[in-house]
Amino acid sequence: MDELLTDLTATRSAKDYAGRKGFDENFLDQRVPLPGLPGVETVLLPYANFSVLMRTDKRLAAVTGVDIDGSKLMDLDRAGIPWKLDPRLPLDQQTGERVYARNDIDRGHLVRRSSAVWGDTVAEAELANEDTFHYTNAAPQAAKFNQGLELWLGIEDYLQEHAAQYRSRIVVFTGPVFSVHDPVYRGADIPLRFFKVAVFIHEGELAATGYVVDQTPQLAEMPEVPRPGAVEDVPPLGPFRTFQAPIRDIAELTGLDLDQLVAVDRMPIAATIGAAPVGSTWRKLSDVEDLDLDFDLED
């Protein structure tokens, strides 16, 4: 249980979240539900413009889903917004400040703040702005990973800027890729990889693309299993690598139900046909211009 709680967290109650509609599965005018995780206990938490599906065993999200309306995006300040726990979930089922205090571990937003900040009114956008600062919407990431990950953030920037320019709509699913190799720190798993799946309409049809980012350190720096007695040491997380990956691989790695999106994956079809091993067809990206969306976003 986390000892470091703010007064704001302590005074909130589940009633404060009444009316949160969360992720809209009909946002694209075609039903695209938030992926489920069969066989694993989860709790769905709706917020303003997004939802978080929590894995209670990991105390972190299994997946987040955000609706991005490019015609209603607003540029709001983040200053002064505190991180907070969600009173709808028991404290021992979410990862709070204890994991992030006095170290180089960042609270890495899963749903990006700027992606969720939109609405018909400023008040609606402000509510979404504040909602993104829940620990349920965060995952532990090395500071140099979170703050310096220009390409990973650039993928969503690219899609978000397109939505704003063409006043279109996009859905983004994001989450950790849990593995037996993830180090444990202060009782919480530190995911070494994360995924992102962007969903949109192209020429009247549903389309999607998938990405994986890896903050695994050099093999020499990380033992396969965390050393006994060393769980309080900050994990030596290494340089990030960003890949475009078949959505079928993301489904296999995470256990999430992504069948609908596997069927409309825009990654070149030759790379996804057959039973190629997971990871064998991933394309390492070095620049946003390397994105292979298999279509022109400006069409």
Backbone hydrogen bonds in HBPLUS format (Angstrom, degrees):
<---DONOR---> <-ACCEPTOR-->    atom                        ^
c    i                          cat <-CA-CA->   ^        H-A-AA   ^      H-
h    n   atom  resd res      DA  || num        DHA   H-A  angle D-A-AA Bond
n    s   type  num  typ     dist DA aas  dist angle  dist       angle   num
A0010-ALA N   A0006-THR O   3.13 MM   4  6.46 160.2  2.17 149.5 154.7     1
A0011-THR N   A0007-ASP O   3.05 MM   4  6.28 139.3  2.22 147.9 157.8     2
A0012-ARG N   A0009-THR O   3.29 MM   3  5.49 152.1  2.38 104.1 112.0     3
A0016-ASP N   A0013-SER O   2.94 MM   3  5.57 152.2  2.01 116.7 124.5     4
A0017-TYR N   A0014-ALA O   3.04 MM   3  5.63 164.0  2.06 117.2 122.4     5
A0018-ALA N   A0015-LYS O   3.24 MM   3  5.39 168.0  2.26 110.9 111.9     6
A0020-ARG N   A0017-TYR O   3.21 MM   3  5.87 162.1  2.25 138.6 137.9     7
A0022-GLY N   A0047-TYR O   2.80 MM  25  4.58 125.4  2.10 154.5 161.3     8
A0027-PHE N   A0024-ASP O   3.08 MM   3  5.24 155.2  2.15 119.7 118.4     9
A0032-VAL N   A0025-GLU O   2.69 MM   7  4.89 168.0  1.71 150.6 154.2    10
A0029-ASP N   A0026-ASN O   3.02 MM   3  5.18 160.7  2.06 116.2 118.0    11
A0257-ASP N   A0036-GLY O   2.91 MM 221  5.42 157.0  1.96 151.7 156.5    12
A0040-VAL N   A0037-LEU O   3.31 MM   3  5.97 154.4  2.38 144.0 142.7    13
A0043-VAL N   A0054-MET O   3.00 MM  11  5.10 144.2  2.13 132.7 143.2    14
A0054-MET N   A0043-VAL O   2.80 MM  11  5.10 160.2  1.83 158.3 151.6    15
A0045-LEU N   A0052-VAL O   2.83 MM   7  5.17 163.8  1.86 154.6 160.1    16
A0052-VAL N   A0045-LEU O   2.93 MM   7  5.17 159.3  1.97 142.4 149.1    17
A0047-TYR N   A0050-PHE O   2.80 MM   3  5.34 154.0  1.87 163.7 164.5    18
A0067-ASP N   A0049-ASN O   3.12 MM  18  5.79 168.9  2.13 168.2 170.9    19
A0051-SER N   A0065-GLY O   2.98 MM  14  5.47 150.5  2.07 148.0 157.5    20
A0065-GLY N   A0051-SER O   3.03 MM  14  5.47 160.4  2.07 150.7 155.0    21
A0053-LEU N   A0063-VAL O   2.91 MM  10  5.46 174.7  1.91 177.6 178.5    22
A0062-ALA N   A0053-LEU O   2.69 MM   9  5.66 173.0  1.69 164.0 165.8    23
A0055-ARG N   A0060-LEU O   2.84 MM   5  5.68 170.1  1.85 154.7 157.6    24
A0059-ARG N   A0055-ARG O   2.86 MM   4  5.83 130.9  2.10 147.2 162.0    25
A0064-THR N   A0174-THR O   2.72 MM 110  5.26 146.0  1.84 152.9 164.6    26
A0174-THR N   A0064-THR O   3.03 MM 110  5.26 150.1  2.12 135.7 144.6    27
A0066-VAL N   A0172-VAL O   3.02 MM 106  5.49 158.9  2.06 147.6 154.1    28
A0172-VAL N   A0066-VAL O   3.10 MM 106  5.49 159.7  2.14 151.3 157.7    29
A0068-ILE N   A0170-ILE O   2.82 MM 102  5.20 153.2  1.89 169.6 174.7    30
A0170-ILE N   A0068-ILE O   3.03 MM 102  5.20 156.7  2.09 144.5 151.9    31
A0072-LYS N   A0069-ASP O   3.04 MM   3  5.63 164.9  2.06 120.1 125.0    32
A0070-GLY N   A0168-SER O   2.84 MM  98  5.23 155.3  1.90 167.1 168.1    33
A0119-GLY N   A0072-LYS O   3.34 MM  47  5.55 148.0  2.45 130.3 133.1    34
A0074-MET N   A0117-VAL O   2.99 MM  43  5.92 162.0  2.02 157.9 153.2    35
A0081-ILE N   A0078-ARG O   3.33 MM   3  6.04 160.4  2.38 142.2 140.5    36
A0084-LYS N   A0133-PHE O   3.08 MM  49  6.55 141.6  2.24 144.9 156.5    37
A0135-TYR N   A0084-LYS O   2.93 MM  51  5.96 158.5  1.97 146.7 151.3    38
A0089-LEU N   A0086-ASP O   3.11 MM   3  5.87 168.0  2.12 125.4 127.9    39
A0093-GLN N   A0090-PRO O   2.95 MM   3  5.44 159.1  1.99 120.4 123.3    40
A0094-GLN N   A0091-LEU O   3.41 MM   3  5.68 162.9  2.44 114.3 113.0    41
A0099-VAL N   A0096-GLY O   3.29 MM   3  6.31 151.7  2.38 129.1 131.7    42
A0100-TYR N   A0097-GLU O   2.92 MM   3  5.23 132.3  2.16 108.0 121.4    43
A0101-ALA N   A0097-GLU O   3.05 MM   4  5.99 125.8  2.35 160.1 174.9    44
A0143-ALA N   A0104-ASP O   2.84 MM  39  5.46 146.5  1.96 171.5 164.2    45
A0106-ASP N   A0141-GLN O   2.65 MM  35  5.21 170.1  1.66 170.4 166.6    46
A0141-GLN N   A0106-ASP O   3.17 MM  35  5.21 156.0  2.23 140.6 145.8    47
A0108-GLY N   A0139-ALA O   2.98 MM  31  5.15 151.9  2.06 143.8 145.8    48
A0139-ALA N   A0108-GLY O   3.00 MM  31  5.15 136.5  2.19 125.9 138.8    49
A0110-LEU N   A0137-ASN O   2.89 MM  27  5.55 152.5  1.96 154.7 152.3    50
A0115-SER N   A0112-ARG O   3.12 MM   3  5.33 131.6  2.36 101.5 114.5    51
A0116-ALA N   A0112-ARG O   3.36 MM   4  6.70 146.0  2.48 152.1 160.0    52
A0116-ALA N   A0113-ARG O   3.21 MM   3  5.56 131.7  2.46 104.9 116.3    53
A0118-TRP N   A0116-ALA O   2.96 MM   2  5.97 119.7  2.33 115.2  98.9    54
A0125-ALA N   A0121-THR O   3.24 MM   4  6.59 160.4  2.28 148.0 152.8    55
A0126-GLU N   A0122-VAL O   2.81 MM   4  6.03 154.4  1.88 153.3 161.0    56
A0127-LEU N   A0123-ALA O   3.05 MM   4  6.23 149.9  2.15 142.1 149.2    57
A0128-ALA N   A0124-GLU O   3.18 MM   4  6.49 158.5  2.23 146.4 151.4    58
A0129-ASN N   A0125-ALA O   2.91 MM   4  6.13 154.5  1.97 146.7 154.4    59
A0130-GLU N   A0126-GLU O   3.04 MM   4  6.29 161.8  2.07 149.7 152.5    60
A0131-ASP N   A0127-LEU O   2.93 MM   4  6.12 154.3  2.00 146.4 154.3    61
A0132-THR N   A0128-ALA O   3.18 MM   4  6.39 141.3  2.34 148.9 155.6    62
A0133-PHE N   A0130-GLU O   3.05 MM   3  5.64 158.7  2.10 115.8 122.5    63
A0137-ASN N   A0134-HIS O   2.81 MM   3  5.38 156.5  1.86 117.2 124.9    64
A0138-ALA N   A0135-TYR O   3.06 MM   3  5.00 154.6  2.13 111.6 110.8    65
A0145-PHE N   A0142-ALA O   2.89 MM   3  5.02 127.0  2.18 100.5 115.8    66
A0146-ASN N   A0142-ALA O   2.88 MM   4  6.20 163.9  1.90 165.5 168.4    67
A0147-GLN N   A0143-ALA O   2.86 MM   4  5.82 170.5  1.87 157.0 160.1    68
A0148-GLY N   A0144-LYS O   3.24 MM   4  5.44 140.9  2.40 115.9 125.3    69
A0150-GLU N   A0148-GLY O   2.91 MM   2  5.65 135.0  2.11 106.3  93.0    70
A0153-LEU N   A0149-LEU O   3.12 MM   4  6.28 171.3  2.13 156.4 159.2    71
A0154-GLY N   A0150-GLU O   2.69 MM   4  5.63 135.6  1.88 132.3 146.9    72
A0155-ILE N   A0151-LEU O   3.00 MM   4  6.28 135.0  2.21 148.4 156.0    73
A0157-ASP N   A0153-LEU O   2.91 MM   4  6.17 155.9  1.97 149.9 157.9    74
A0158-TYR N   A0154-GLY O   2.81 MM   4  5.86 159.3  1.85 145.0 149.7    75
A0159-LEU N   A0155-ILE O   3.16 MM   4  6.49 158.8  2.20 145.7 150.6    76
A0160-GLN N   A0156-GLU O   2.70 MM   4  5.80 161.4  1.74 151.5 157.9    77
A0161-GLU N   A0157-ASP O   2.72 MM   4  5.79 163.3  1.74 154.4 158.6    78
A0162-HIS N   A0158-TYR O   3.13 MM   4  6.24 148.7  2.23 135.6 144.0    79
A0163-ALA N   A0159-LEU O   2.95 MM   4  6.25 156.1  2.01 145.5 152.1    80
A0164-ALA N   A0160-GLN O   2.93 MM   4  6.24 153.5  2.00 147.9 155.1    81
A0165-GLN N   A0161-GLU O   2.84 MM   4  6.00 163.6  1.87 148.0 152.8    82
A0166-TYR N   A0162-HIS O   2.88 MM   4  5.95 166.1  1.90 155.7 159.0    83
A0167-ARG N   A0163-ALA O   2.73 MM   4  5.23 102.9  2.33 129.6 144.0    84
A0168-SER N   A0163-ALA O   2.87 MM   5  4.54 139.8  2.03 123.9 134.4    85
A0171-VAL N   A0199-VAL O   2.92 MM  28  5.01 171.6  1.93 152.8 155.1    86
A0199-VAL N   A0171-VAL O   2.74 MM  28  5.01 163.9  1.77 159.8 160.7    87
A0173-PHE N   A0197-VAL O   2.85 MM  24  5.11 166.9  1.87 152.5 156.0    88
A0197-VAL N   A0173-PHE O   2.80 MM  24  5.11 157.0  1.85 150.4 156.1    89
A0175-GLY N   A0195-PHE O   3.21 MM  20  5.58 153.0  2.29 142.6 143.7    90
A0195-PHE N   A0175-GLY O   2.85 MM  20  5.58 163.5  1.88 163.8 169.3    91
A0177-VAL N   A0193-ARG O   2.80 MM  16  5.19 157.5  1.85 140.7 134.0    92
A0182-ASP N   A0179-SER O   3.12 MM   3  5.47 168.7  2.14 112.3 115.8    93
A0190-ILE N   A0183-PRO O   2.86 MM   7  5.56 151.2  1.95 171.3 175.1    94
A0185-TYR N   A0188-ALA O   2.80 MM   3  5.26 168.4  1.82 150.1 152.0    95
A0188-ALA N   A0185-TYR O   2.95 MM   3  5.26 163.2  1.98 114.1 119.7    96
A0215-GLN N   A0192-LEU O   2.67 MM  23  5.13 173.4  1.67 167.9 168.8    97
A0194-PHE N   A0213-VAL O   2.97 MM  19  5.37 152.6  2.04 148.2 156.3    98
A0213-VAL N   A0194-PHE O   2.88 MM  19  5.37 160.0  1.92 151.1 157.1    99
A0196-LYS N   A0211-TYR O   2.91 MM  15  5.13 147.6  2.01 143.6 144.6   100
A0211-TYR N   A0196-LYS O   2.79 MM  15  5.13 143.9  1.92 156.4 164.4   101
A0198-ALA N   A0209-THR O   2.93 MM  11  5.39 150.3  2.02 153.8 161.3   102
A0209-THR N   A0198-ALA O   2.97 MM  11  5.39 145.8  2.09 144.9 154.9   103
A0200-PHE N   A0207-ALA O   2.97 MM   7  5.46 161.8  2.01 149.7 153.4   104
A0207-ALA N   A0200-PHE O   2.85 MM   7  5.46 147.9  1.95 167.8 166.1   105
A0202-HIS N   A0205-GLU O   2.76 MM   3  5.27 165.1  1.78 160.3 159.3   106
A0205-GLU N   A0202-HIS O   2.99 MM   3  5.27 165.1  2.01 113.2 117.4   107
A0208-ALA N   A0264-VAL O   3.18 MM  56  5.90 138.8  2.35 141.2 133.9   108
A0266-ARG N   A0208-ALA O   2.74 MM  58  5.83 156.5  1.80 176.0 175.4   109
A0245-ALA N   A0210-GLY O   3.00 MM  35  5.38 159.7  2.04 120.4 126.8   110
A0212-VAL N   A0243-PHE O   2.93 MM  31  5.20 156.4  1.99 140.4 147.3   111
A0243-PHE N   A0212-VAL O   2.77 MM  31  5.20 160.8  1.80 162.0 168.1   112
A0214-ASP N   A0241-ARG O   2.81 MM  27  5.14 156.1  1.87 150.2 158.4   113
A0241-ARG N   A0214-ASP O   2.97 MM  27  5.14 136.4  2.17 132.9 145.9   114
A0221-GLU N   A0218-GLN O   2.80 MM   3  5.40 150.5  1.88 119.1 128.5   115
A0222-MET N   A0219-LEU O   3.28 MM   3  5.44 148.0  2.39 102.4 110.8   116
A0230-ALA N   A0227-ARG O   3.02 MM   3  5.40 154.9  2.08 137.4 136.5   117
A0233-ASP N   A0230-ALA O   3.01 MM   3  5.47 162.4  2.04 115.2 121.0   118
A0237-LEU N   A0235-PRO O   2.91 MM   2  5.71 125.7  2.21 112.6  96.5   119
A0285-LEU N   A0242-THR O   2.79 MM  43  5.58 175.1  1.79 156.9 156.9   120
A0244-GLN N   A0283-ARG O   2.85 MM  39  5.15 156.2  1.91 145.4 150.4   121
A0283-ARG N   A0244-GLN O   2.95 MM  39  5.15 166.4  1.97 152.8 156.4   122
A0249-ASP N   A0246-PRO O   2.98 MM   3  5.40 134.8  2.19 106.8 118.2   123
A0250-ILE N   A0246-PRO O   3.35 MM   4  6.84 152.9  2.43 144.8 151.9   124
A0251-ALA N   A0247-ILE O   2.93 MM   4  6.21 156.3  1.98 150.8 157.0   125
A0252-GLU N   A0248-ARG O   3.07 MM   4  6.27 154.1  2.14 139.5 146.0   126
A0253-LEU N   A0249-ASP O   2.90 MM   4  6.13 157.6  1.95 152.4 158.3   127
A0254-THR N   A0250-ILE O   3.00 MM   4  6.04 152.8  2.08 148.0 154.4   128
A0255-GLY N   A0251-ALA O   2.83 MM   4  5.42 148.3  1.93 143.8 151.1   129
A0261-LEU N   A0258-LEU O   2.95 MM   3  5.40 123.5  2.28 110.1 124.2   130
A0262-VAL N   A0258-LEU O   2.86 MM   4  6.09 150.2  1.95 158.6 168.2   131
A0263-ALA N   A0259-ASP O   3.23 MM   4  6.40 152.6  2.31 147.9 153.0   132
A0264-VAL N   A0261-LEU O   3.15 MM   3  5.17 145.2  2.28  98.1 108.0   133
A0265-ASP N   A0262-VAL O   3.44 MM   3  5.23 170.2  2.45 105.1 104.9   134
A0271-ALA N   A0268-PRO O   2.91 MM   3  5.71 150.2  2.00 122.7 130.8   135
A0272-THR N   A0269-ILE O   3.09 MM   3  5.33 153.3  2.16 106.5 114.5   136
A0280-SER N   A0277-PRO O   3.04 MM   3  5.56 165.1  2.06 134.9 138.4   137
A0282-TRP N   A0279-GLY O   3.45 MM   3  5.29 168.5  2.46 100.9 104.0   138
A0290-ASP N   A0287-ASP O   2.80 MM   3  5.38 159.9  1.84 117.3 124.4   139
A0291-LEU N   A0288-VAL O   3.03 MM   3  5.57 165.9  2.05 116.7 121.3   140
A0299-ASP N   A0296-ASP O   3.00 MM   3  5.64 167.2  2.02 125.2 126.1   141
